[in-house]
Amino acid sequence: MSQCNNAVALHCRALKALWTSRVLAFLFLVLASAASAAETNTAGATADLTQLPLEALMEIKVPEVFAASKYSQSASAAPSSVTVVSAEEIKLYGYQTLADVMKSVQGFHVSSDRNYDFLGVRGVNLGDFNSRVLLLVNGHRVNNSVTDGAYFDNAFILDVDLIDQVEVVRGAGSVLYGNNAFFAVINVVTRKPSDINGLEVSAEYGAFDSYKGRLTFGKSFTNGLDLLLSGTVFDSQGEDHIYAKEFDSPALNHGVADHRDSESYYSAFGSIGYAGLSLEGAFNRRAKDNPTGQYSSGDLTNGVSTYNDSRLNTVDLRTYAALKFSHNFSDLLDVSAQVYYDRSEYEIGYPLTIIGGGSVLATSYTAEQDIGEWWGAEINLKYTLFEKHVLTVGAEYKDDFRLDQSTSDGNTGAPLPGGSTSTNRQSYGVYAQADIQILTNLHLNGGVRYDQYGPYDPSVNPRLALLYQPFEKTTAKAIYGTAFRAPNFWELTYSGFQNLQPEKITSYELVLEQGIGRHWRGSLSAFRNEMENLIIFQSGTFTNFNANTDGLELAMEGSWASGLRGRASYTLQRTENRSGSLALPDSPEHLLKFNLAVPLYKDKVFAGLEVQYTSSRSSLHSTTDASGQPLTVLGETTSDYPVVNLTLFSQKLVKNLEFSASIYNLFDEQYSDPSSHFHRQDTIVQQGRSFRLKLTYKF
């Protein structure tokens, strides 16, 4: 198929679609047969079922979530649309990064520029640093202070093997969290020391000479002390040769980037707790070569290029330490507090090749370093009144005492004149939220937060939610909320501290959640997001624009005591740019996701199938006008595509040993993602078929 020329491309695509559909149909039949057998054998699995509580045998479990209200509650009782992905699902479907987890969640899609992964939420992905989603680890904010961004790829601060569950809370969340809780709040909950109860060793090998090793110790001691320590190392050579037609010239190796896709990281996580007091910390250093020719400009005959240069790479370092306290007083008052210190570093090299007349005329090399340091504190009080009303109040303070950007000569390290910027900022917020039980089956949830963020005008953000349960397994939610995101240090620095306005969103959502029988649970959501002053890089500078998104989400999940489980979702979303003629980039209209895990041999061997479909997306193209000024126009449109992943997972075949084998992009689908505004290419070609083998042993 890769040899198809333009004249027969359409015919080839049709043949490929037909071939893919037939193979998928066959695979579904095989797995459906296995699923049927597993369901039939459920009644005979008496020995295993006796180990399960009665409610696990009778009904599908509704997960608990913390992030929606800053206290633990059923997902059905949360004043938001919520999805929870468990550690078991991470194993069954072979997820390697947090981005892999998010790809499986309804309403989300992930694009890669082969350096970072960018998270799209309900039709909006502007190719920046994921600053419109608030990412937490055990309730601690891990968005950095330079870009206010969050990493979901291998730069994420936590090894995915340490995740107990990922809580995805959709909608405007500034009512409790302030800045960045724009589209969603995502809370990653780590495994408890008692879950490990000893020493755990894991080793992986995958495509492109990828290696990963992890050593974790966890223990809950009889004196009440909890201890968890973990370290991970990872190294990958990446793809050997990556072709980009935009750089196909003799001066640029005919458009082939040779051995320019390597990646490595090492990370650590630790926590120690006793009697409500805990200390938690994490560290990650990730280095990535960039094969895309980022920041190139001009044409193949005359221009500036970074393509196929090993010095085009990035290094990200992220660390934090948080001291936390929590205590329950007489089952009426819960108090939690934390004080923390965080640091982030970002380094990038800019090797520039000057091309004239199709030949290399000169080269230069500069380096940039961005450093952010901050500390903060938060206190939260939860009071239960008459055993049915819950009042939550809190306050937090954050001091970004170091925000530095500097450029230097990449060869000598000498600072460049005028190449340094330093500043600081402080912010604080206070909030209150009440969950009032009007009737036994009718709750009103309302809250408001006041934020003073840096030099910007104060922001007040409310949330109202009405939750009605007319029947035991039926919950209806009507949700209204607002949120904000202030311009970050990187945007202000890059644009010369021009007058950018804070982003604002008003979100409306109707949710119906329904239990069906003992094994099924579904949801239907209709939402509208009205966004003002979204920040985008366009025509050489950052600017504000307005947009609306309307959408529907349908999701269904089921599970059985035999281990059979599955979930599927469909998202229809349409986003409109209200400020101009250009369509929003990277905004797919349709997202379809399907996951099925089938027990092949008792509770010991499982097959996990994942199918993800993404419809076509537009891109924005950076060029110049007749006078040479930067200009942004509509670029190429990517094709729609399906991706199929398959994982075999085994446990208990050998005591304390887990093994998995995964094939990603099983049918080697050739597809591209829209690029960010940093690239000359409109679209970036993604990886084809790959694999991973993994062993985990507990001592």
C-alpha positions in Angstrom: 0.0 0.0 0.0 2.9 2.4 0.7 3.9 2.3 -3.0 0.6 3.7 -4.2 1.0 6.8 -6.3 -1.4 9.7 -6.4 -3.3 8.3 -9.4 -4.4 5.2 -7.5 -4.3 6.5 -4.0 -8.1 6.6 -3.6 -8.4 3.0 -5.0 -5.7 1.8 -2.7 -7.3 3.4 0.3 -10.6 1.7 -0.6 -8.9 -1.7 -0.8 -7.1 -1.1 2.5 -10.4 -0.1 4.2 -12.0 -3.3 2.9 -9.1 -5.4 4.0 -9.0 -3.8 7.4 -12.8 -4.2 7.9 -12.6 -7.9 7.0 -9.8 -8.6 9.3 -11.5 -6.7 12.1 -14.7 -8.6 11.5 -12.8 -11.9 11.8 -11.0 -10.7 15.0 -14.3 -9.6 16.5 -15.8 -13.0 15.8 -12.9 -14.8 17.4 -13.0 -12.6 20.5 -16.8 -12.7 20.6 -16.6 -16.5 20.6 -14.1 -16.4 23.5 -16.3 -13.9 25.3 -19.3 -16.2 24.9 -17.3 -19.1 26.2 -16.0 -17.1 29.1 -19.6 -16.0 30.0 -20.8 -19.6 29.7 -18.1 -20.8 32.1 -18.9 -18.1 34.7 -21.2 -20.4 36.5 -18.5 -23.0 36.8 -15.9 -20.8 38.2 -17.1 -21.4 41.8 -13.7 -21.5 43.3 -12.8 -18.0 42.0 -16.2 -16.5 42.7 -16.2 -17.4 46.3 -13.3 -14.9 46.8 -15.5 -12.0 45.5 -17.9 -10.0 47.7 -21.6 -10.4 46.9 -22.0 -7.0 45.3 -19.2 -7.8 42.8 -21.1 -10.9 41.7 -24.4 -9.0 41.3 -23.7 -5.7 39.7 -21.2 -3.6 37.8 -19.2 -1.5 40.2 -19.6 2.3 40.1 -16.1 3.7 40.8 -15.1 6.2 43.5 -13.7 9.6 42.5 -11.9 12.2 44.5 -11.2 15.1 42.1 -14.7 16.1 41.3 -15.4 17.5 44.8 -12.1 17.2 46.7 -13.5 14.3 48.7 -14.2 10.7 47.8 -17.7 10.0 46.4 -19.4 7.7 43.9 -18.9 8.8 40.2 -22.7 8.9 40.0 -22.9 11.3 42.9 -20.2 13.6 41.4 -21.4 17.0 40.0 -19.6 16.3 36.7 -19.3 13.8 33.9 -16.6 11.4 35.1 -14.6 8.5 33.7 -12.2 6.3 35.8 -9.6 4.1 34.3 -8.2 1.5 36.6 -4.8 -0.1 37.0 -6.3 -3.4 35.8 -7.3 -1.8 32.5 -3.9 -0.3 32.1 -2.5 -3.8 32.3 -5.2 -5.5 30.1 -4.7 -3.0 27.2 -1.0 -2.5 27.5 -0.9 1.3 28.1 2.6 2.6 28.1 2.0 6.3 28.9 -0.6 8.5 30.4 -1.3 9.6 26.9 -2.3 6.1 26.0 -4.8 6.1 28.9 -6.3 9.4 27.7 -6.7 8.1 24.1 -9.2 5.5 25.4 -11.4 8.1 27.2 -14.5 9.5 25.6 -14.2 13.1 24.3 -10.4 13.1 24.3 -7.9 12.6 21.5 -4.1 12.8 21.4 -1.8 14.2 18.7 2.0 13.9 18.6 4.6 16.1 16.9 7.1 13.2 17.6 8.5 15.2 20.5 5.4 15.8 22.8 1.9 14.5 23.0 -0.9 17.1 22.9 -4.3 16.4 24.5 -7.4 17.4 22.6 -10.6 17.8 24.7 -14.1 18.1 23.3 -13.0 19.5 19.9 -10.2 21.8 21.0 -6.4 21.1 20.6 -4.3 24.2 19.8 -1.0 22.4 19.7 0.5 24.1 22.8 1.5 22.5 26.1 -1.8 21.1 27.4 -2.3 24.1 29.6 -6.1 23.9 29.4 -6.3 20.7 31.4 -5.3 20.5 35.1 -3.2 17.4 35.9 -2.9 16.2 39.5 -1.0 13.4 41.2 -2.7 12.4 44.4 -4.3 15.9 44.4 -1.1 17.7 43.8 -0.9 20.1 40.8 1.8 19.0 38.4 1.3 21.6 35.6 4.6 23.6 35.4 4.8 27.3 36.0 6.6 28.3 32.8 3.9 27.1 30.3 1.3 26.1 32.8 1.4 22.9 30.8 1.1 19.2 31.7 3.0 16.3 30.2 1.1 13.1 29.2 4.0 11.3 27.3 7.2 10.0 28.8 7.9 13.4 30.3 5.0 12.8 32.8 6.5 12.7 36.2 5.1 9.3 37.2 5.7 5.8 35.8 2.4 4.5 34.5 3.0 1.2 36.4 2.5 3.2 39.7 -1.0 4.3 38.8 -3.9 2.8 40.7 -6.5 4.8 38.8 -6.9 7.9 36.6 -9.9 10.1 37.4 -11.1 12.2 34.5 -13.5 14.9 35.5 -14.9 16.8 32.4 -16.1 20.3 32.3 -15.0 23.7 33.8 -13.3 23.0 37.1 -12.1 26.4 38.3 -14.7 26.4 41.1 -12.3 24.2 43.1 -9.0 24.4 41.3 -8.6 27.9 39.8 -6.3 28.3 36.8 -5.9 25.6 34.1 -9.0 23.6 35.1 -10.5 24.8 31.9 -11.7 21.7 30.0 -11.0 19.0 32.6 -9.3 18.0 35.8 -7.3 14.7 35.7 -6.2 13.2 38.9 -3.7 10.3 38.9 -4.0 8.2 42.0 -0.9 6.2 42.9 -0.9 2.6 44.2 -0.8 2.2 47.9 2.2 0.5 49.7 -0.1 -2.3 50.8 -0.9 -3.0 47.1 2.8 -3.9 46.5 3.6 -5.4 49.9 7.2 -6.1 49.2 9.5 -5.8 46.2 8.4 -5.5 42.6 10.6 -5.7 39.6 9.6 -5.0 36.0 11.4 -5.3 32.7 10.3 -4.4 29.2 11.6 -4.7 25.7 9.9 -3.2 22.6 10.2 -2.0 19.1 13.0 0.4 18.1 15.4 -1.1 20.7 13.3 0.2 23.6 14.2 -0.9 27.1 12.6 -0.1 30.4 13.3 -1.3 33.9 11.6 -0.5 37.2 12.2 -1.4 40.9 9.5 -0.7 43.4 9.3 -1.3 47.2 6.1 -0.9 49.1 5.1 -1.9 52.6 2.5 -1.1 55.3 4.2 -1.8 58.6 2.3 -3.0 61.7 3.2 0.2 63.5 1.1 2.2 61.0 4.0 3.4 58.9 3.5 3.3 55.1 6.5 3.4 52.7 6.7 3.4 48.9 9.9 3.9 46.9 10.2 3.4 43.1 12.7 4.1 40.3 12.5 3.7 36.5 14.9 3.9 33.6 13.9 3.9 29.9 15.8 4.1 26.7 14.7 3.9 23.0 16.6 4.4 19.8 13.4 5.4 18.0 12.8 4.9 14.3 15.9 4.7 12.1 14.7 6.6 9.2 11.8 9.2 9.0 10.9 10.8 5.7 9.4 14.3 5.3 8.6 15.5 1.8 8.9 19.1 2.9 12.7 18.6 3.3 13.4 16.5 0.2 16.6 18.1 -1.1 20.2 17.0 -1.4 21.3 19.6 1.2 18.9 18.0 3.8 19.6 14.3 3.1 16.8 14.0 0.6 14.2 14.5 3.4 15.3 11.5 5.5 16.1 12.0 9.2 18.6 9.3 10.1 18.6 8.1 13.7 17.0 11.3 15.0 14.2 9.8 17.1 15.8 8.5 20.3 14.4 9.1 23.7 15.4 8.3 27.3 14.2 9.1 30.8 14.7 8.2 34.4 12.2 8.8 37.2 11.7 8.3 40.9 8.7 8.4 43.2 8.5 8.0 47.0 6.1 8.5 49.8 6.1 7.9 53.5 3.1 8.3 55.8 2.1 7.9 59.4 -1.0 8.8 61.3 -2.4 11.3 58.8 0.9 12.9 58.0 2.7 12.1 54.7 5.6 13.2 52.6 5.5 12.6 48.9 8.0 13.4 46.1 8.7 12.7 42.5 11.4 13.3 39.9 11.6 12.8 36.1 14.3 13.7 33.6 13.5 13.1 30.0 15.6 13.7 26.8 14.2 13.5 23.3 15.7 13.9 19.9 13.4 15.8 17.5 13.2 14.4 13.9 10.8 16.9 12.5 12.9 19.9 11.5 11.0 22.1 14.0 11.5 25.9 13.6 12.6 25.6 9.9 11.5 28.4 7.5 11.9 29.3 3.9 12.0 26.8 1.0 14.3 24.0 0.0 16.5 26.3 -2.1 16.8 29.3 0.2 15.9 29.1 3.9 16.8 28.1 7.4 16.5 24.5 8.5 17.0 22.4 11.6 16.2 19.1 9.8 18.3 15.9 10.3 20.5 17.6 12.9 21.2 15.7 16.1 21.5 18.9 18.1 17.8 19.5 17.7 16.6 18.0 21.0 14.8 18.8 24.2 15.4 18.0 27.9 12.6 18.2 30.5 13.2 18.0 34.2 10.4 18.0 36.7 10.4 17.4 40.4 8.2 18.1 43.5 7.9 17.5 47.2 4.7 17.8 49.1 4.0 17.5 52.9 0.4 16.6 53.5 -1.9 16.3 56.5 -5.4 14.8 56.8 -7.5 14.1 59.8 -11.2 13.2 60.5 -12.8 14.7 63.5 -15.9 12.9 64.9 -17.1 11.9 61.4 -18.3 15.5 60.9 -15.3 17.4 60.0 -12.5 16.4 57.6 -9.4 18.6 57.5 -6.7 18.3 54.8 -3.7 20.5 54.1 -0.5 20.5 52.2 2.6 22.6 51.6 4.8 21.9 48.6 7.8 22.9 46.5 8.1 22.3 42.8 10.7 22.9 40.1 10.7 22.5 36.3 13.4 22.9 33.7 13.2 22.9 29.9 16.2 22.9 27.6 16.2 23.0 23.8 19.0 23.3 21.2 18.4 25.4 18.0 20.9 24.2 15.3 20.3 26.4 12.2 21.5 25.5 8.7 21.5 28.4 6.3 20.6 27.2 2.7 21.1 29.2 -0.4 20.8 28.0 -4.0 20.2 24.5 -2.7 23.5 24.3 -0.8 24.5 24.8 2.8 26.0 28.2 3.3 26.5 28.4 7.1 25.4 26.9 10.4 24.8 28.2 13.9 23.7 26.8 17.2 21.9 28.4 20.1 20.5 27.0 23.3 17.5 28.0 25.4 16.8 27.2 29.0 13.5 27.9 30.9 13.4 27.4 34.7 10.5 27.6 37.0 10.4 27.3 40.8 7.5 27.7 43.1 6.0 26.8 46.4 2.5 26.8 47.7 0.1 25.8 50.4 -3.6 24.7 50.6 -6.1 23.9 53.3 -9.5 22.2 52.7 -12.3 21.7 55.2 -15.2 19.3 54.7 -18.1 19.5 57.1 -21.1 17.1 57.1 -24.3 18.5 58.4 -27.3 16.3 59.5 -25.6 13.4 57.8 -26.9 14.5 54.4 -25.5 18.0 53.5 -21.8 18.5 52.8 -20.0 21.9 52.9 -16.5 22.3 51.6 -14.4 25.4 52.0 -10.7 26.0 51.2 -8.0 28.4 50.3 -4.7 28.1 48.5 -1.6 30.3 47.8 1.0 29.8 45.1 4.3 31.8 44.8 6.1 31.4 41.4 9.2 33.0 42.8 11.4 32.1 39.8 10.4 32.3 36.2 13.6 32.5 34.0 14.2 32.2 30.3 17.7 32.5 28.9 19.5 31.9 25.6 23.1 31.2 25.0 25.7 30.1 22.4 25.1 26.4 22.1 28.8 25.7 21.5 30.4 27.9 24.2 27.6 28.4 26.6 28.1 32.2 26.6 24.9 34.2 27.2 23.5 36.1 24.2 23.0 39.8 24.6 19.4 40.6 25.5 18.6 36.9 25.7 17.4 36.7 29.3 14.0 37.3 30.9 13.2 36.9 34.6 10.0 37.6 36.6 7.8 36.2 39.3 4.1 36.1 40.2 1.9 35.3 43.1 -1.7 33.9 43.1 -4.3 32.9 45.7 -7.8 31.6 45.7 -10.6 30.9 48.2 -13.6 28.6 47.4 -16.7 27.1 48.9 -19.0 24.4 47.7 -22.1 22.8 49.2 -23.9 19.6 48.3 -27.5 20.0 49.6 -29.9 17.0 49.7 -33.3 18.6 48.8 -35.0 15.2 48.7 -33.6 11.7 49.2 -33.1 11.4 45.4 -32.5 15.1 44.5 -29.3 17.0 45.2 -28.2 20.5 44.5 -24.5 21.1 44.3 -23.3 24.7 44.1 -19.9 26.4 44.6 -17.9 29.5 43.8 -14.2 30.4 43.8 -12.4 33.8 43.8 -8.9 33.9 42.3 -6.4 36.7 42.1 -3.8 35.4 39.6 -0.8 37.6 39.0 -1.5 41.1 37.6 -4.8 40.1 36.1 -8.2 41.2 37.3 -9.8 38.9 39.9 -11.7 35.9 38.4 -14.9 34.6 40.0 -16.1 31.2 38.8 -19.2 29.4 39.9 -20.6 25.9 39.3 -24.1 24.6 39.8 -25.3 21.1 39.3 -28.7 19.4 39.9 -28.5 15.7 40.4 -31.7 13.7 40.2 -32.1 9.9 40.8 -35.7 9.0 39.8 -34.8 5.2 39.9 -32.2 3.2 41.7 -29.9 2.9 38.7 -30.7 6.1 36.9 -29.0 9.5 37.6 -29.6 12.7 35.6 -27.3 15.7 35.9 -27.7 19.3 34.8 -24.4 21.1 35.1 -23.3 24.7 34.6 -19.9 26.1 35.3 -17.2 28.6 34.3 -13.4 28.5 34.3 -10.4 30.6 33.3 -6.8 30.3 32.1 -4.4 33.2 32.4 -1.7 33.8 29.8 1.4 31.9 30.9 5.0 33.1 31.2 6.0 31.3 27.9 3.2 33.0 25.9 4.0 36.4 27.4 7.7 36.1 26.8 7.4 34.7 23.3 5.0 37.6 22.3 7.0 40.3 24.0 4.6 40.7 26.9 1.8 42.0 24.7 -1.7 42.5 26.0 -3.1 39.0 25.9 -6.4 38.5 27.7 -7.2 35.6 30.1 -9.2 32.8 28.5 -12.7 32.2 29.7 -15.2 29.3 29.2 -18.8 28.9 30.1 -19.9 25.2 30.1 -23.3 23.7 29.9 -23.9 19.9 30.1 -26.7 17.4 30.5 -25.8 13.9 31.6 -27.9 10.8 31.9 -26.3 7.7 33.6 -28.1 4.4 33.5 -27.4 1.0 35.0 -28.8 -1.8 32.7 -29.3 -5.1 34.4 -26.5 -6.4 36.6 -23.6 -6.1 34.2 -24.1 -2.9 32.1 -23.7 0.8 32.7 -24.1 3.6 30.2 -24.2 7.3 29.9 -25.3 10.0 27.4 -24.0 13.6 27.6 -24.9 16.7 25.6 -22.6 19.7 26.1 -21.9 23.2 24.9 -18.7 25.2 25.6 -18.6 28.9 24.9 -15.0 30.1 24.9 -13.7 33.6 24.9 -10.2 34.9 24.3 -8.6 31.5 23.5 -4.9 32.1 22.9 -3.4 30.8 19.7 -0.2 31.5 17.8 -1.2 33.0 14.4 0.6 35.1 11.8 3.8 35.5 13.8 2.3 36.4 17.2 -0.1 35.2 19.9 -3.7 36.5 19.7 -7.0 35.9 21.3 -10.1 34.5 19.5 -13.6 33.2 20.4 -15.0 29.7 19.7 -18.0 27.5 20.5 -18.2 23.7 20.7 -21.4 21.6 20.7 -21.3 17.9 21.2 -22.8 14.6 22.2 -21.1 11.7 24.0 -22.4 8.2 24.3 -20.6 5.6 26.4 -21.4 2.0 27.5 -19.4 -0.4 29.7 -20.0 -3.9 31.0 -18.2 -6.4 33.3 -18.7 -9.9 34.5 -17.3 -11.9 37.4 -15.5 -14.2 34.9 -13.2 -11.3 34.0 -15.0 -10.4 30.8 -15.2 -6.6 30.4 -15.6 -4.0 27.7 -16.5 -0.4 27.0 -17.3 1.6 24.0 -17.9 5.3 23.3 -18.8 7.6 20.5 -18.3 11.4 20.5 -19.8 13.9 18.0 -18.4 17.4 18.4 -18.4 20.5 16.2 -16.3 23.5 17.0 -16.7 26.9 15.4 -14.2 29.8 15.3 -16.4 32.8 16.0 -13.5 35.3 15.4 -12.4 34.5 11.9 -12.7 32.3 8.8 -10.1 29.7 9.8 -11.4 26.4 11.2 -9.9 25.2 14.4 -7.0 22.9 13.8 -6.9 19.3 15.1 -10.6 19.2 15.8 -12.1 15.8 14.8 -15.8 15.7 14.4 -16.1 12.0 15.2 -14.3 9.8 17.8 -15.1 6.1 18.2 -13.5 3.9 20.9 -13.9 0.3 21.7 -12.2 -1.9 24.3 -12.8 -5.6 25.0 -10.9 -7.8 27.5 -11.7 -11.5 27.3 -10.5 -14.2 29.7 -8.9 -16.9 27.6 -7.9 -19.2 30.5 -9.7 -18.9 33.8 -8.5 -15.7 35.5 -4.9 -16.2 34.3 -4.8 -15.3 30.7 -6.6 -12.4 29.0 -6.8 -10.9 25.5 -7.3 -7.1 25.4 -8.5 -5.5 22.2 -8.6 -1.8 21.6 -10.0 0.0 18.5 -9.9 3.8 18.1 -11.2 5.7 15.2 -10.5 9.5 14.6 -12.1 11.4 11.8 -10.3 13.9 9.6 -8.7 17.1 11.0 -7.6 20.3 9.5 -4.2 22.0 10.1 -2.9 25.5 10.0 0.0 26.4 7.7 2.6 29.0 8.6 3.9 31.0 5.6 4.6 34.6 4.6 2.7 37.2 2.7 3.9 39.3 -0.3 5.9 41.6 2.0 7.6 38.8 3.9 5.4 39.1 7.0 4.4 35.9 8.8 1.0 34.6 7.7 -1.2 31.7 8.9 -3.5 30.0 6.4 -5.5 26.8 6.3 -3.2 23.8 5.7 -3.6 20.2 4.8 -6.4 18.0 6.0 -5.4 14.7 7.6 -7.3 11.5 6.6 -9.5 9.7 9.1 -8.0 6.5 10.4 -8.6 3.5 12.7 -5.9 2.1 15.0 -6.1 -1.4 16.5 -4.1 -2.5 19.5 -3.9 -6.1 20.9 -2.5 -7.2 24.2 -2.1 -10.7 25.7 -1.8 -10.5 29.5 -1.2 -13.3 31.9 -1.0 -13.5 35.7 -0.8 -16.4 38.2 0.4 -18.9 35.7 3.6 -18.7 37.7 3.2 -17.4 41.2 3.9 -13.7 41.6 4.7 -13.3 37.8 2.8 -11.2 35.3 3.6 -11.2 31.6 2.2 -9.2 28.7 2.8 -9.0 25.0 1.3 -6.0 23.0 1.1 -5.1 19.4 0.2 -1.5 18.7 -1.3 -0.3 15.4 -1.8 -4.0 14.5 -2.6 -3.4 10.9 0.2 -0.9 10.3 -2.2 2.0 9.6 -0.4 4.9 7.9 -1.7 8.1 9.4 -0.6 11.7 10.3 -1.5 14.2 13.0 -1.8 17.9 12.5 1.5 19.6 13.4 1.8 22.5 15.8 2.6 26.1 14.7 6.4 25.4 15.3 6.7 23.2 12.2 7.1 23.7 8.5 5.0 20.5 7.9 1.3 20.8 8.1 1.0 17.2 9.3 3.4 14.8 11.1 3.6 11.1 10.1 3.0 8.8 13.0 4.6 5.4 13.9 3.4 2.3 12.2 3.2 -1.1 13.8 5.2 -1.7 17.0 5.3 -4.1 19.9 6.2 -4.5 23.6 7.0 -7.4 25.9 6.8 -7.0 29.6 7.6 -9.1 32.7 6.7 -8.1 36.3 7.7 -10.2 39.3 6.8 -9.7 43.0 9.1 -10.9 45.8 
